[in-house]
Amino acid sequence: TKRYLKYVDFLKRDTKKILFSAGIIQEAGSFFMVDLALSMPEYQFIFALRQFNQKSERELALLQWYIEEKWVKNIEIRRNIDKMEELLWEVGALILPLQDIRVKMLIPVAILEAMARGTICFVSDLPNLKKLVTHTHNALVFSYSDTEQLREMIEKYGSDEAIAKNAYEFAKNYPSFEQIAEKYYQLI
């Protein structure tokens, strides 16, 4: 996350542009994103895919069908994102709508990357995510199945610069993989 560590001036961000960090499959939160976007037509949602393969193509076709079925027009899909830090420059918030932690790692890197840029993060209330962040201090925690609650939180906290600064400070002080490995080797 150290390569991401650069606070982006909050006033220059588009707080009406939100990055979704979710897997394509429904269990990873992609359909949740569509339902949220439908309820917030004044916002622009970006669904960014870091790696894209044949399996992703089939899953994306299902997601695109759902978007079209719901007549949602405010979602942009970007594929094969190499430098997430560049995308984090342009958004006001990141949403991590995981519904099942088995589809991701214990600490999703996307949260730390976004926090390192001072991006407000909205994370689902899975146990490991709630241990990582402090609600209304350095991120916001929502019930993973409640689009209405998340919509209200975005409207209330989506431009809260204090949360963005606290997120940045949290990421700045979060140990790097090298520091974690060094402490591990000292224990051995």
N, C-alpha and C positions, 0 to 999 in steps of 0.2 A: 504493500500500500504506500510505501514511501515515494514511489514515482508519481503518485497522485497527490501528494501532500502539497497543496497550494490553494490557499483560500481564495475563492472567486468572489469578487465584490457582489454582495447580495443584491444591491440596487440595480445592477446590470443584468440580472437574470430575468427570464420570462417566467414569472410565477404561475402563469396559465399553461405552461408546458410541462408535462409530467412524463418521466421515464418509468416504464414498467419493466421490472426485472423478474421475469417468470419464465418457466419452461413453456413450451408450446402446448404440451398435453393438458387436458382439462384439470387434472389433479394438481398441477403445478400453479394453477391460478389464471390461466389465459382466458377462460370464459368469464371469470370474475372481472377481469379487466374490461371486457366488452360490455358487461352489464353496468359497470361503473361509468365508462365513457358514455353510454347511452343516457345516463342520468345527469351528465355534466357536459352538455353540448358546447358550452362556452370555453372549455378547456381543450387542449391538443394533447393527445397521448401518443407516446412513442414506444413501440414494442421492438426492442433491440435484440438481435440474435448474434451471439459471438461466433459460434461455430455452426455451420450449416452442412447437412449431408442428405443422403437419399431418404433416410427415416424422417428427418426434419421436414423434408418436402411434403411427405404424406400428412404429417401432423399439422403442418402449416395450411394445407388445403382444407382440412377440417375446421381450423380456426377461421380461415377466410370465409368459409361457408357460413359459419356462425355470425360473423361480422355482417355479411350481406343479408342473412336471414333477419337480423335485428335492425337493419337499415342504419348502421352506425357509420358516420362519416368523419369522425374526428380521431381516427387511429391511423398512425403511419407505421409501417413495418419496415425496419432496416435490417439487412442481412450482412453477415460476415463482418461484424464490427471488430476491428483490430485494436483501436485505441479508444477504450471507453472513456478515458479522461477527457478527450475532445468532446464527446457527447455530453459529459457532465457539465461542460462550460455553458451549455445553452438551456438547461432545464432548471426549473425551480425546485423540483422534488423528485424523489425516487420512491416507488412503491414496490415492496417485496410481498406479494400476496400468497406466499406459500400456504398450502392447505395440508401438506403432509411432508414432514421433514425428511422422510426417506427419499424423496426425489432430489434432495440437495445435500450438501455437506453440513456439518454441524454449525459452522459459522460461515454463512455465505459471503464470499469475498466482495460481492457487489455492495453490501452495506458499508464495509470498511472503505472501499474505493470512493463511494459517494460522500461519506462523512469526511474523508480526507480533503475533499473539495468544498466542504461546508454546505453540502446539499442536504436539505431536510429529508429525512427518511421516515416513511410510514411502513411499519413492519407488522406482519400478522402475529397473533398472540400464541405462537408455538413456544413451548417451554424454553428451549435453548435461545430463541431470539429475545424473549423477555429477560433472560439473564444478561444478555449482552448490552441492552440499552435501558435507559431510564425514561419512562413515559413523561412527556412534556419538558424534559430537560435536554436530552441530546437526540431524541427521536420520538416518534409517536407510535403507540401500539394499538392495533384495532383487532376486532374479532374477525377471523379469517373468512367468515361467511356473510358478513354484514356490510353490504355496499352503502347503505344509508348512513351508518355510523362513520364509515371512512369518508364519504362525501362531506359530511358535517365537519369532520376533523380537517380536511383539506381546506375548506372554506374558512375555518377559524384559525388554523395554524400555518397554512401554506405560505404565508409571507412573514413569519415570525423570525426575524433576524437573530434573536438571542438563541433560539434552538439551533440555527445553522452554525453559529459561532461555537456553541457547546459541542456540536457534532465534530467540528474541525478539531477542537482541543482534545476530544476523546480519541480521535484517530491519530493525532500527533503523538499522543502518549501511549498508544497501543503498541505492545511489543512486536518487533519484526520477527519473521521466521528465524532469522539468524540469532536474535536474542533468545528466543524460545529454545532453539537447538543448543545454544551455549549453556543455558541453565540446565537443560536436560543432561548434557554431558558432564556437568559439574556434579550432578546427583549420582551419576554412575560410578 
